[in-house]
């Protein structure tokens, strides 16, 4: 119950946290794809 209460109290902070997590996931995905392409070019 306390977790739900915190989410309702800090809705803006929760949304900001979700946005930051999504941004980090996008950055990690971009770097992984970039490094994979770099390794493929080096192996050829």
N, CA, C, O and CB atoms as a CASP TS submission, in Angstrom:
PFRMAT TS
TARGET T0000
AUTHOR 0000-0000-0000
METHOD Language model
MODEL 1
PARENT N/A
ATOM      1  N   UNK     1       0.830  -1.210   0.000  1.00  0.00           N
ATOM      2  CA  UNK     1       0.000   0.000   0.000  1.00  0.00           C
ATOM      3  C   UNK     1       0.860   1.253   0.000  1.00  0.00           C
ATOM      4  O   UNK     1       0.511   2.241  -0.646  1.00  0.00           O
ATOM      5  CB  UNK     1      -0.937   0.009   1.213  1.00  0.00           C
ATOM      6  N   UNK     2       1.966   1.228   0.705  1.00  0.00           N
ATOM      7  CA  UNK     2       2.816   2.423   0.793  1.00  0.00           C
ATOM      8  C   UNK     2       3.381   2.793  -0.579  1.00  0.00           C
ATOM      9  O   UNK     2       3.543   3.972  -0.893  1.00  0.00           O
ATOM     10  CB  UNK     2       3.967   2.193   1.795  1.00  0.00           C
ATOM     11  N   UNK     3       3.681   1.770  -1.397  1.00  0.00           N
ATOM     12  CA  UNK     3       4.228   2.053  -2.730  1.00  0.00           C
ATOM     13  C   UNK     3       3.195   2.796  -3.563  1.00  0.00           C
ATOM     14  O   UNK     3       3.520   3.772  -4.241  1.00  0.00           O
ATOM     15  CB  UNK     3       4.658   0.745  -3.443  1.00  0.00           C
ATOM     16  N   UNK     4       1.934   2.328  -3.512  1.00  0.00           N
ATOM     17  CA  UNK     4       0.872   2.994  -4.273  1.00  0.00           C
ATOM     18  C   UNK     4       0.711   4.432  -3.790  1.00  0.00           C
ATOM     19  O   UNK     4       0.524   5.343  -4.597  1.00  0.00           O
ATOM     20  CB  UNK     4      -0.468   2.226  -4.139  1.00  0.00           C
ATOM     21  N   UNK     5       0.785   4.636  -2.467  1.00  0.00           N
ATOM     22  CA  UNK     5       0.645   5.984  -1.907  1.00  0.00           C
ATOM     23  C   UNK     5       1.762   6.886  -2.425  1.00  0.00           C
ATOM     24  O   UNK     5       1.519   8.039  -2.781  1.00  0.00           O
ATOM     25  CB  UNK     5       0.662   5.939  -0.357  1.00  0.00           C
ATOM     26  N   UNK     6       2.989   6.359  -2.467  1.00  0.00           N
ATOM     27  CA  UNK     6       4.128   7.155  -2.952  1.00  0.00           C
ATOM     28  C   UNK     6       3.911   7.519  -4.423  1.00  0.00           C
ATOM     29  O   UNK     6       4.179   8.649  -4.830  1.00  0.00           O
ATOM     30  CB  UNK     6       5.471   6.372  -2.776  1.00  0.00           C
ATOM     31  N   UNK     7       3.422   6.555  -5.222  1.00  0.00           N
ATOM     32  CA  UNK     7       3.202   6.836  -6.640  1.00  0.00           C
ATOM     33  C   UNK     7       2.169   7.951  -6.806  1.00  0.00           C
ATOM     34  O   UNK     7       2.344   8.844  -7.635  1.00  0.00           O
ATOM     35  CB  UNK     7       2.740   5.561  -7.381  1.00  0.00           C
ATOM     36  N   UNK     8       1.082   7.897  -6.007  1.00  0.00           N
ATOM     37  CA  UNK     8       0.053   8.927  -6.131  1.00  0.00           C
ATOM     38  C   UNK     8       0.556  10.282  -5.638  1.00  0.00           C
ATOM     39  O   UNK     8       0.183  11.316  -6.192  1.00  0.00           O
ATOM     40  CB  UNK     8      -1.197   8.521  -5.353  1.00  0.00           C
ATOM     41  N   UNK     9       1.394  10.288  -4.609  1.00  0.00           N
ATOM     42  CA  UNK     9       1.895  11.551  -4.072  1.00  0.00           C
ATOM     43  C   UNK     9       2.889  12.200  -5.037  1.00  0.00           C
ATOM     44  O   UNK     9       2.808  13.400  -5.300  1.00  0.00           O
ATOM     45  CB  UNK     9       2.555  11.324  -2.704  1.00  0.00           C
ATOM     46  N   UNK    10       3.836  11.397  -5.568  1.00  0.00           N
ATOM     47  CA  UNK    10       4.899  11.946  -6.414  1.00  0.00           C
ATOM     48  C   UNK    10       4.687  11.508  -7.864  1.00  0.00           C
ATOM     49  O   UNK    10       5.523  10.812  -8.440  1.00  0.00           O
ATOM     50  CB  UNK    10       6.298  11.493  -5.908  1.00  0.00           C
ATOM     51  N   UNK    11       3.556  11.924  -8.445  1.00  0.00           N
ATOM     52  CA  UNK    11       3.242  11.511  -9.809  1.00  0.00           C
ATOM     53  C   UNK    11       4.256  12.093 -10.791  1.00  0.00           C
ATOM     54  O   UNK    11       4.721  11.395 -11.692  1.00  0.00           O
ATOM     55  CB  UNK    11       1.815  11.946 -10.190  1.00  0.00           C
ATOM     56  N   UNK    12       4.603  13.382 -10.617  1.00  0.00           N
ATOM     57  CA  UNK    12       5.554  14.016 -11.535  1.00  0.00           C
ATOM     58  C   UNK    12       6.921  13.358 -11.434  1.00  0.00           C
ATOM     59  O   UNK    12       7.566  13.098 -12.450  1.00  0.00           O
ATOM     60  CB  UNK    12       5.670  15.520 -11.241  1.00  0.00           C
ATOM     61  N   UNK    13       7.366  13.086 -10.204  1.00  0.00           N
ATOM     62  CA  UNK    13       8.668  12.443 -10.032  1.00  0.00           C
ATOM     63  C   UNK    13       8.663  11.049 -10.643  1.00  0.00           C
ATOM     64  O   UNK    13       9.651  10.624 -11.242  1.00  0.00           O
ATOM     65  CB  UNK    13       9.043  12.369  -8.545  1.00  0.00           C
ATOM     66  N   UNK    14       7.534  10.327 -10.487  1.00  0.00           N
ATOM     67  CA  UNK    14       7.430   8.984 -11.054  1.00  0.00           C
ATOM     68  C   UNK    14       7.525   9.039 -12.579  1.00  0.00           C
ATOM     69  O   UNK    14       8.232   8.236 -13.187  1.00  0.00           O
ATOM     70  CB  UNK    14       6.108   8.316 -10.623  1.00  0.00           C
ATOM     71  N   UNK    15       6.807   9.995 -13.201  1.00  0.00           N
ATOM     72  CA  UNK    15       6.850  10.132 -14.658  1.00  0.00           C
ATOM     73  C   UNK    15       8.258  10.478 -15.115  1.00  0.00           C
ATOM     74  O   UNK    15       8.728   9.967 -16.132  1.00  0.00           O
ATOM     75  CB  UNK    15       5.856  11.208 -15.133  1.00  0.00           C
ATOM     76  N   UNK    16       8.942  11.354 -14.357  1.00  0.00           N
ATOM     77  CA  UNK    16      10.312  11.735 -14.706  1.00  0.00           C
ATOM     78  C   UNK    16      11.231  10.518 -14.625  1.00  0.00           C
ATOM     79  O   UNK    16      12.101  10.328 -15.476  1.00  0.00           O
ATOM     80  CB  UNK    16      10.823  12.861 -13.773  1.00  0.00           C
ATOM     81  N   UNK    17      11.028   9.688 -13.585  1.00  0.00           N
ATOM     82  CA  UNK    17      11.850   8.487 -13.427  1.00  0.00           C
ATOM     83  C   UNK    17      11.622   7.532 -14.605  1.00  0.00           C
ATOM     84  O   UNK    17      12.573   6.966 -15.143  1.00  0.00           O
ATOM     85  CB  UNK    17      11.528   7.779 -12.084  1.00  0.00           C
ATOM     86  N   UNK    18      10.356   7.357 -15.000  1.00  0.00           N
ATOM     87  CA  UNK    18      10.043   6.485 -16.138  1.00  0.00           C
ATOM     88  C   UNK    18      10.707   7.021 -17.400  1.00  0.00           C
ATOM     89  O   UNK    18      11.265   6.251 -18.182  1.00  0.00           O
ATOM     90  CB  UNK    18       8.509   6.371 -16.342  1.00  0.00           C
ATOM     91  N   UNK    19      10.652   8.345 -17.605  1.00  0.00           N
ATOM     92  CA  UNK    19      11.261   8.957 -18.787  1.00  0.00           C
ATOM     93  C   UNK    19      12.765   8.719 -18.802  1.00  0.00           C
ATOM     94  O   UNK    19      13.331   8.393 -19.846  1.00  0.00           O
ATOM     95  CB  UNK    19      10.964  10.463 -18.830  1.00  0.00           C
ATOM     96  N   UNK    20      13.418   8.881 -17.647  1.00  0.00           N
ATOM     97  CA  UNK    20      14.868   8.677 -17.560  1.00  0.00           C
ATOM     98  C   UNK    20      15.215   7.224 -17.870  1.00  0.00           C
ATOM     99  O   UNK    20      16.178   6.954 -18.587  1.00  0.00           O
ATOM    100  CB  UNK    20      15.394   9.069 -16.158  1.00  0.00           C
ATOM    101  N   UNK    21      14.432   6.287 -17.329  1.00  0.00           N
ATOM    102  CA  UNK    21      14.697   4.861 -17.587  1.00  0.00           C
ATOM    103  C   UNK    21      14.553   4.562 -19.076  1.00  0.00           C
ATOM    104  O   UNK    21      15.370   3.836 -19.643  1.00  0.00           O
ATOM    105  CB  UNK    21      13.734   3.962 -16.763  1.00  0.00           C
ATOM    106  N   UNK    22      13.514   5.119 -19.719  1.00  0.00           N
ATOM    107  CA  UNK    22      13.321   4.895 -21.151  1.00  0.00           C
ATOM    108  C   UNK    22      14.478   5.479 -21.944  1.00  0.00           C
ATOM    109  O   UNK    22      14.958   4.850 -22.887  1.00  0.00           O
ATOM    110  CB  UNK    22      11.995   5.507 -21.621  1.00  0.00           C
ATOM    111  N   UNK    23      14.938   6.677 -21.575  1.00  0.00           N
ATOM    112  CA  UNK    23      16.057   7.306 -22.281  1.00  0.00           C
ATOM    113  C   UNK    23      17.316   6.456 -22.141  1.00  0.00           C
ATOM    114  O   UNK    23      18.041   6.256 -23.116  1.00  0.00           O
ATOM    115  CB  UNK    23      16.310   8.733 -21.741  1.00  0.00           C
ATOM    116  N   UNK    24      17.580   5.954 -20.935  1.00  0.00           N
ATOM    117  CA  UNK    24      18.762   5.109 -20.727  1.00  0.00           C
ATOM    118  C   UNK    24      18.657   3.839 -21.560  1.00  0.00           C
ATOM    119  O   UNK    24      19.652   3.398 -22.136  1.00  0.00           O
ATOM    120  CB  UNK    24      18.926   4.754 -19.231  1.00  0.00           C
ATOM    121  N   UNK    25      17.464   3.241 -21.636  1.00  0.00           N
ATOM    122  CA  UNK    25      17.287   2.023 -22.430  1.00  0.00           C
ATOM    123  C   UNK    25      17.562   2.302 -23.905  1.00  0.00           C
ATOM    124  O   UNK    25      18.192   1.491 -24.583  1.00  0.00           O
ATOM    125  CB  UNK    25      15.862   1.459 -22.249  1.00  0.00           C
ATOM    126  N   UNK    26      17.087   3.454 -24.410  1.00  0.00           N
ATOM    127  CA  UNK    26      17.343   3.813 -25.807  1.00  0.00           C
ATOM    128  C   UNK    26      18.831   3.990 -26.051  1.00  0.00           C
ATOM    129  O   UNK    26      19.348   3.529 -27.069  1.00  0.00           O
ATOM    130  CB  UNK    26      16.590   5.096 -26.183  1.00  0.00           C
ATOM    131  N   UNK    27      19.533   4.655 -25.126  1.00  0.00           N
ATOM    132  CA  UNK    27      20.974   4.885 -25.282  1.00  0.00           C
ATOM    133  C   UNK    27      21.712   3.552 -25.293  1.00  0.00           C
ATOM    134  O   UNK    27      22.597   3.343 -26.123  1.00  0.00           O
ATOM    135  CB  UNK    27      21.515   5.793 -24.147  1.00  0.00           C
ATOM    136  N   UNK    28      21.357   2.646 -24.377  1.00  0.00           N
ATOM    137  CA  UNK    28      22.022   1.334 -24.318  1.00  0.00           C
ATOM    138  C   UNK    28      21.776   0.561 -25.614  1.00  0.00           C
ATOM    139  O   UNK    28      22.698  -0.049 -26.155  1.00  0.00           O
ATOM    140  CB  UNK    28      21.516   0.513 -23.096  1.00  0.00           C
ATOM    141  N   UNK    29      20.540   0.582 -26.114  1.00  0.00           N
ATOM    142  CA  UNK    29      20.225  -0.129 -27.352  1.00  0.00           C
ATOM    143  C   UNK    29      21.021   0.458 -28.513  1.00  0.00           C
ATOM    144  O   UNK    29      21.554  -0.290 -29.333  1.00  0.00           O
ATOM    145  CB  UNK    29      18.712  -0.064 -27.650  1.00  0.00           C
ATOM    146  N   UNK    30      21.109   1.788 -28.597  1.00  0.00           N
ATOM    147  CA  UNK    30      21.850   2.439 -29.675  1.00  0.00           C
ATOM    148  C   UNK    30      23.322   2.042 -29.635  1.00  0.00           C
ATOM    149  O   UNK    30      23.903   1.708 -30.668  1.00  0.00           O
ATOM    150  CB  UNK    30      21.710   3.967 -29.579  1.00  0.00           C
ATOM    151  N   UNK    31      23.932   2.076 -28.442  1.00  0.00           N
ATOM    152  CA  UNK    31      25.353   1.739 -28.322  1.00  0.00           C
ATOM    153  C   UNK    31      25.593   0.271 -28.658  1.00  0.00           C
ATOM    154  O   UNK    31      26.603  -0.053 -29.282  1.00  0.00           O
ATOM    155  CB  UNK    31      25.861   2.046 -26.904  1.00  0.00           C
ATOM    156  N   UNK    32      24.688  -0.626 -28.258  1.00  0.00           N
ATOM    157  CA  UNK    32      24.877  -2.052 -28.549  1.00  0.00           C
ATOM    158  C   UNK    32      24.811  -2.299 -30.055  1.00  0.00           C
ATOM    159  O   UNK    32      25.618  -3.057 -30.594  1.00  0.00           O
ATOM    160  CB  UNK    32      23.810  -2.906 -27.817  1.00  0.00           C
ATOM    161  N   UNK    33      23.845  -1.658 -30.745  1.00  0.00           N
ATOM    162  CA  UNK    33      23.739  -1.812 -32.201  1.00  0.00           C
ATOM    163  C   UNK    33      24.978  -1.226 -32.871  1.00  0.00           C
ATOM    164  O   UNK    33      25.525  -1.830 -33.794  1.00  0.00           O
ATOM    165  CB  UNK    33      22.452  -1.123 -32.740  1.00  0.00           C
ATOM    166  N   UNK    34      25.427  -0.054 -32.415  1.00  0.00           N
ATOM    167  CA  UNK    34      26.597   0.601 -33.002  1.00  0.00           C
ATOM    168  C   UNK    34      27.841  -0.265 -32.842  1.00  0.00           C
ATOM    169  O   UNK    34      28.606  -0.427 -33.792  1.00  0.00           O
ATOM    170  CB  UNK    34      26.825   1.975 -32.356  1.00  0.00           C
ATOM    171  N   UNK    35      28.052  -0.826 -31.648  1.00  0.00           N
ATOM    172  CA  UNK    35      29.236  -1.657 -31.406  1.00  0.00           C
ATOM    173  C   UNK    35      29.165  -2.942 -32.223  1.00  0.00           C
ATOM    174  O   UNK    35      30.190  -3.412 -32.716  1.00  0.00           O
ATOM    175  CB  UNK    35      29.370  -1.987 -29.905  1.00  0.00           C
ATOM    176  N   UNK    36      27.970  -3.520 -32.374  1.00  0.00           N
ATOM    177  CA  UNK    36      27.834  -4.733 -33.181  1.00  0.00           C
ATOM    178  C   UNK    36      28.210  -4.448 -34.627  1.00  0.00           C
ATOM    179  O   UNK    36      28.913  -5.249 -35.243  1.00  0.00           O
ATOM    180  CB  UNK    36      26.397  -5.285 -33.101  1.00  0.00           C
ATOM    181  N   UNK    37      27.761  -3.328 -35.185  1.00  0.00           N
ATOM    182  CA  UNK    37      28.103  -2.979 -36.566  1.00  0.00           C
ATOM    183  C   UNK    37      29.596  -2.733 -36.696  1.00  0.00           C
ATOM    184  O   UNK    37      30.197  -3.108 -37.703  1.00  0.00           O
ATOM    185  CB  UNK    37      27.318  -1.738 -37.025  1.00  0.00           C
ATOM    186  N   UNK    38      30.208  -2.108 -35.691  1.00  0.00           N
ATOM    187  CA  UNK    38      31.643  -1.838 -35.717  1.00  0.00           C
ATOM    188  C   UNK    38      32.423  -3.150 -35.737  1.00  0.00           C
ATOM    189  O   UNK    38      33.390  -3.290 -36.486  1.00  0.00           O
ATOM    190  CB  UNK    38      32.059  -0.979 -34.501  1.00  0.00           C
ATOM    191  N   UNK    39      31.998  -4.117 -34.905  1.00  0.00           N
ATOM    192  CA  UNK    39      32.681  -5.418 -34.854  1.00  0.00           C
ATOM    193  C   UNK    39      32.525  -6.128 -36.202  1.00  0.00           C
ATOM    194  O   UNK    39      33.473  -6.753 -36.677  1.00  0.00           O
ATOM    195  CB  UNK    39      32.110  -6.303 -33.695  1.00  0.00           C
ATOM    196  N   UNK    40      31.345  -6.044 -36.824  1.00  0.00           N
ATOM    197  CA  UNK    40      31.138  -6.686 -38.121  1.00  0.00           C
ATOM    198  C   UNK    40      32.073  -6.095 -39.168  1.00  0.00           C
ATOM    199  O   UNK    40      32.637  -6.834 -39.975  1.00  0.00           O
ATOM    200  CB  UNK    40      29.676  -6.536 -38.569  1.00  0.00           C
ATOM    201  N   UNK    41      32.248  -4.768 -39.169  1.00  0.00           N
ATOM    202  CA  UNK    41      33.147  -4.132 -40.137  1.00  0.00           C
ATOM    203  C   UNK    41      34.590  -4.573 -39.899  1.00  0.00           C
ATOM    204  O   UNK    41      35.326  -4.805 -40.859  1.00  0.00           O
ATOM    205  CB  UNK    41      33.038  -2.594 -40.049  1.00  0.00           C
ATOM    206  N   UNK    42      35.009  -4.692 -38.630  1.00  0.00           N
ATOM    207  CA  UNK    42      36.381  -5.084 -38.326  1.00  0.00           C
ATOM    208  C   UNK    42      36.635  -6.538 -38.729  1.00  0.00           C
ATOM    209  O   UNK    42      37.739  -6.869 -39.161  1.00  0.00           O
ATOM    210  CB  UNK    42      36.673  -4.887 -36.830  1.00  0.00           C
ATOM    211  N   UNK    43      35.636  -7.409 -38.597  1.00  0.00           N
ATOM    212  CA  UNK    43      35.829  -8.833 -38.887  1.00  0.00           C
ATOM    213  C   UNK    43      35.951  -9.078 -40.387  1.00  0.00           C
ATOM    214  O   UNK    43      36.582 -10.051 -40.799  1.00  0.00           O
ATOM    215  CB  UNK    43      34.670  -9.659 -38.315  1.00  0.00           C
ATOM    216  N   UNK    44      35.364  -8.220 -41.205  1.00  0.00           N
ATOM    217  CA  UNK    44      35.411  -8.431 -42.658  1.00  0.00           C
ATOM    218  C   UNK    44      36.808  -8.209 -43.209  1.00  0.00           C
ATOM    219  O   UNK    44      37.026  -8.345 -44.413  1.00  0.00           O
ATOM    220  CB  UNK    44      34.424  -7.504 -43.364  1.00  0.00           C
TER
END
